Amino acid sequence: MSRGTNQKFKFPYLMKIMQAKTDDEHSLTMPQIMEELEKYDVTAERKSIYADFADMTEYFDVEIIKEQIGRETYYHVGSREFDLAEVKLLIDAIQSSKFITEKKSRELIKKMKSFVSEHQAKQLDRQVYVQGRAKTMNESIYYNVDELHRAIAENKKISFKYYRWNVEKKLEERNHGIVFTVSPWALTWDDENYYMVAFDNYDQKIKHYRVDKMKQIELLEDRRDGKEAFKGFDMAAYSKMNFGMYSGRKEKVRIEFNNYMVGVFIDRFGKDISIIPAGDNSSCIHVDVAVSPQFFAWILSLGDEVKVTGPDSVVEEMKEYVRGFLERY
């Protein structure tokens, strides 16, 4: 057998062929494998391919499964770094994420397809629905996230300008273009948006900022402040407390509800909440929340079988919010 012109690339081409063209439901015979190699100007004998299969399994964790069907012997890739269900799950997350732009979504999904065979990739095409979704318009968010991770890892403060949308659908500087200087401590993804959680020296408290609205981020030489404030910081609890990541003063509130609504509160505050009987077919919980218009709006959205019953100051604020709401109609 004459040697092909790309013999030195036989092993990577063979691995590429097996990963792209085989899976648990699609296999190749040895003649078919040799034919595929010839498309890359590579010739190979059976014995050398068997040896390459062994090396793939031992050194690259690419399992090659041999299967006898009648008189034919078939070969296919078994376990993969990601199985099809996992890739589908990751693609769903990419598609549903508002902070990943349409362009970047398509790029990431294309890359995700490389983790499965070309046969399995066809199944993924059916669920690639990106166009028309509400996506961020700020492509720089990926670089922002990287810079913020670097600042956290290197224990440095950052400076940046913060923006907001105007009626012309353009981002404009907030606070007359003032440069914010804070100590970043964490990043979180809440309600399909990325947020940076940081310590603000000026106000001496923890704050959060939408990453897609941050621009001109610079790492400073100053070391971060706020170590004590973030000692024992619980990101999950912080996200639960801040509705829609809108800040407000922290209060422990009492909420009463009909028992059939209990799932709403478990979904929001977790299974660790204490549920206390409050009458016939009703219960109550005591939870920490950031008291804000967004919290009041959430309570109202749950209907007339849910109400805030304490403390009195929050109940009065709730009433005032409702009165103001009704006055606008």
C-alpha positions in Angstrom: 0.0 0.0 0.0 1.5 3.3 -1.1 1.8 5.9 1.7 -0.3 9.0 1.6 1.1 12.5 1.6 -0.3 13.3 5.1 1.0 10.2 7.0 2.3 12.2 9.9 -1.2 13.5 10.7 -2.7 10.0 10.7 -3.5 9.9 14.4 -5.2 13.3 14.7 -7.2 12.7 11.6 -8.3 9.2 12.8 -9.4 10.7 16.1 -11.3 13.5 14.3 -13.0 10.9 12.1 -14.1 8.7 15.0 -15.4 11.6 17.1 -17.2 13.3 14.2 -18.7 10.3 12.5 -19.4 7.8 15.3 -21.5 7.7 18.4 -23.6 5.1 20.3 -26.0 4.9 17.3 -23.5 5.3 14.4 -20.5 3.1 13.8 -17.9 2.6 11.0 -16.4 -0.6 9.7 -12.6 -0.9 9.3 -12.9 -0.4 5.4 -15.0 2.7 6.0 -12.5 4.1 8.4 -9.7 3.5 6.0 -11.7 5.2 3.2 -12.3 8.2 5.5 -8.6 8.5 6.1 -7.9 8.4 2.4 -9.9 11.6 2.1 -7.1 13.3 4.1 -4.4 11.7 1.9 -3.6 9.2 4.7 -3.2 5.5 4.1 -3.2 3.0 7.0 -3.1 -0.7 7.7 -5.5 -2.4 10.1 -2.8 -3.2 12.7 -1.7 0.5 13.0 -5.3 1.6 13.4 -5.9 -0.9 16.2 -2.8 0.5 17.9 -4.0 4.1 17.5 -7.4 3.1 19.0 -5.5 1.7 22.0 -3.5 4.9 22.4 -6.7 7.0 22.1 -8.2 5.2 25.0 -5.1 5.1 27.2 -3.7 8.6 26.6 -6.7 10.7 25.5 -9.7 9.1 27.2 -11.4 8.6 23.9 -13.0 5.2 24.3 -13.3 3.1 21.1 -15.9 0.4 21.3 -15.8 -2.7 19.1 -19.0 -4.4 18.2 -19.7 -7.5 16.1 -22.9 -7.4 14.0 -23.3 -10.5 11.9 -20.1 -10.8 9.8 -19.1 -7.2 10.1 -17.1 -5.5 12.9 -18.0 -2.0 13.8 -16.2 0.7 15.8 -17.5 3.8 17.5 -16.6 6.3 20.2 -18.2 5.5 23.5 -17.9 7.9 26.4 -17.2 11.6 25.6 -16.2 14.6 27.6 -19.9 15.8 27.3 -22.7 13.5 26.4 -25.6 14.7 24.1 -28.0 15.5 27.0 -25.3 17.7 28.7 -24.6 19.6 25.5 -28.3 20.2 25.0 -28.5 21.5 28.5 -25.6 23.9 27.9 -27.1 25.1 24.6 -30.4 25.8 26.4 -28.5 27.9 28.9 -26.7 29.8 26.2 -29.9 30.5 24.3 -32.0 31.6 27.3 -29.2 33.8 28.6 -30.1 37.5 28.0 -26.6 38.7 28.6 -25.0 36.6 25.8 -25.5 38.5 22.5 -27.1 36.8 19.5 -23.8 36.8 17.7 -21.9 35.3 20.6 -24.7 32.8 21.2 -24.3 31.4 17.7 -20.5 31.3 18.1 -20.7 29.4 21.4 -23.3 27.0 20.1 -21.1 26.2 17.1 -18.3 25.4 19.4 -20.5 23.2 21.6 -21.4 21.1 18.6 -17.7 20.0 18.4 -18.3 17.9 21.6 -20.7 15.5 19.8 -20.8 13.6 16.6 -22.0 15.2 13.3 -25.1 13.0 13.6 -25.9 14.2 17.1 -25.2 17.8 16.0 -28.1 17.6 13.6 -30.4 17.1 16.6 -29.1 20.3 18.1 -30.0 22.3 15.0 -33.6 21.8 15.9 -33.3 23.7 19.1 -31.1 26.6 18.0 -33.6 29.4 18.3 -31.6 32.6 19.0 -32.9 35.2 16.6 -35.4 37.6 18.0 -34.7 36.9 21.7 -34.1 39.7 24.1 -30.3 39.8 24.2 -27.8 42.3 25.5 -26.4 44.7 22.9 -23.1 45.1 24.7 -20.5 42.8 23.1 -17.8 44.0 25.6 -19.5 42.1 28.5 -17.3 39.0 27.9 -14.1 41.1 28.3 -15.7 42.9 31.3 -16.3 39.5 33.1 -12.7 38.5 32.4 -11.3 41.7 33.8 -13.5 41.5 36.9 -12.4 37.9 37.5 -8.8 39.0 37.2 -9.3 41.9 39.7 -10.9 39.5 42.2 -8.0 37.0 41.7 -5.4 39.7 42.1 -7.1 41.4 45.1 -7.3 44.8 43.3 -9.8 47.6 43.2 -11.3 48.7 39.9 -12.6 51.9 38.4 -15.4 52.2 35.8 -18.1 54.3 34.3 -21.7 53.2 34.8 -24.4 53.5 32.1 -28.1 53.4 31.6 -30.5 53.2 28.6 -32.3 56.3 27.4 -35.4 56.6 25.2 -33.2 56.8 22.1 -32.1 53.2 23.0 -28.6 54.4 23.6 -26.4 53.9 26.7 -25.7 57.1 28.5 -23.4 57.8 31.4 -24.9 57.8 34.8 -24.1 60.4 37.5 -22.8 62.8 34.9 -20.0 60.5 33.9 -18.5 60.1 37.4 -15.8 57.4 37.7 -16.8 54.7 40.2 -14.1 53.1 42.3 -15.0 49.9 44.2 -13.6 46.6 45.5 -15.1 43.7 43.5 -15.6 40.5 45.5 -18.0 38.3 43.5 -19.9 37.9 40.2 -23.4 36.4 40.1 -26.0 35.7 37.4 -29.5 36.7 38.5 -32.7 37.0 36.4 -30.6 36.4 33.2 -28.2 39.3 34.0 -24.6 39.3 35.2 -23.9 41.4 38.3 -20.7 42.4 40.1 -21.0 42.5 43.9 -18.5 44.9 45.4 -17.7 46.9 48.5 -18.2 50.7 48.1 -15.7 52.6 50.2 -17.7 55.9 50.0 -20.9 54.4 51.4 -19.1 51.7 53.4 -21.5 48.9 52.2 -22.0 46.1 49.8 -23.5 47.1 46.4 -24.0 45.4 43.0 -23.8 46.6 39.4 -25.0 45.2 36.1 -21.9 44.1 34.2 -23.3 44.9 30.8 -23.7 48.5 31.8 -20.1 48.9 33.0 -17.6 50.4 30.6 -13.9 51.6 30.7 -13.1 49.1 33.5 -9.5 49.5 34.8 -7.6 47.5 37.4 -6.0 49.8 40.0 -2.9 49.2 42.1 -4.8 49.6 45.4 -5.7 46.4 47.2 -9.4 45.7 47.8 -11.3 46.9 50.9 -14.4 45.2 52.5 -12.8 41.9 53.7 -14.8 42.1 57.0 -18.0 42.9 55.2 -17.6 39.9 53.0 -16.6 37.5 55.7 -19.2 34.8 55.7 -21.0 36.4 52.7 -23.7 34.2 51.2 -24.3 34.9 47.6 -27.4 32.8 47.4 -29.0 34.6 50.4 -28.0 38.0 48.9 -29.7 37.1 45.6 -32.9 35.9 47.3 -33.1 39.0 49.5 -32.7 41.5 46.6 -35.7 41.2 44.3 -34.6 41.7 40.7 -31.2 42.7 42.3 -32.8 46.0 43.3 -31.4 47.2 46.6 -33.2 48.3 49.7 -32.8 48.3 53.4 -32.6 44.8 54.9 -35.7 43.8 57.0 -37.0 40.5 58.3 -40.6 40.5 57.1 -43.6 38.3 58.0 -45.6 37.1 55.0 -48.9 35.2 55.3 -50.3 33.0 52.5 -52.8 30.3 51.6 -51.2 26.9 52.0 -51.5 26.0 48.3 -49.1 28.9 47.6 -46.3 27.4 49.6 -44.4 26.3 46.5 -43.9 29.9 45.5 -42.1 30.7 48.7 -40.0 27.5 48.7 -38.9 28.3 45.1 -38.0 31.9 46.1 -36.4 31.4 49.5 -35.4 27.7 49.6 -36.4 24.7 51.5 -34.7 25.9 54.7 -37.4 28.4 55.5 -39.6 27.8 58.6 -43.3 27.5 57.7 -45.5 28.3 60.6 -49.3 27.6 60.8 -51.3 30.9 60.8 -54.9 29.7 60.7 -57.2 27.6 58.7 -55.4 26.6 55.4 -52.9 29.4 55.9 -49.3 29.7 57.0 -46.6 32.4 57.4 -42.9 32.7 57.0 -40.3 35.2 58.4 -37.6 36.0 55.8 -34.9 38.7 55.2 -35.7 40.9 52.2 -34.4 44.2 50.7 -37.5 46.3 51.1 -38.1 48.0 47.8 -40.8 48.7 45.2 -39.8 45.5 43.4 -40.5 43.5 46.6 -44.0 45.1 47.0 -44.7 44.5 43.3 -43.8 40.8 43.7 -46.1 40.5 46.6 -49.0 42.0 44.7 -48.3 39.8 41.7 -49.1 36.8 43.9 -52.8 37.8 44.3 -55.1 38.5 47.2 -54.2 35.4 49.2 -50.7 36.7 50.1 -50.0 39.6 52.3 -47.2 41.2 54.3 -48.2 41.3 58.0 -45.1 42.6 59.7 -43.2 44.6 60.8 -45.7 47.5 61.0 -43.2 49.9 59.3 -43.1 47.6 56.2 -46.8 47.1 56.2 -47.3 50.9 56.1 -44.8 51.2 53.3 -46.7 48.5 51.4 -50.0 50.4 51.9 -48.3 53.6 50.7 -47.0 51.8 47.6 -50.5 50.5 46.8 -52.0 54.0 47.3 -49.5 55.5 45.0 -50.1 52.8 42.4 -53.9 53.4 42.5 -53.5 57.2 42.2 -51.8 56.7 38.9 -54.9 55.2 37.5 
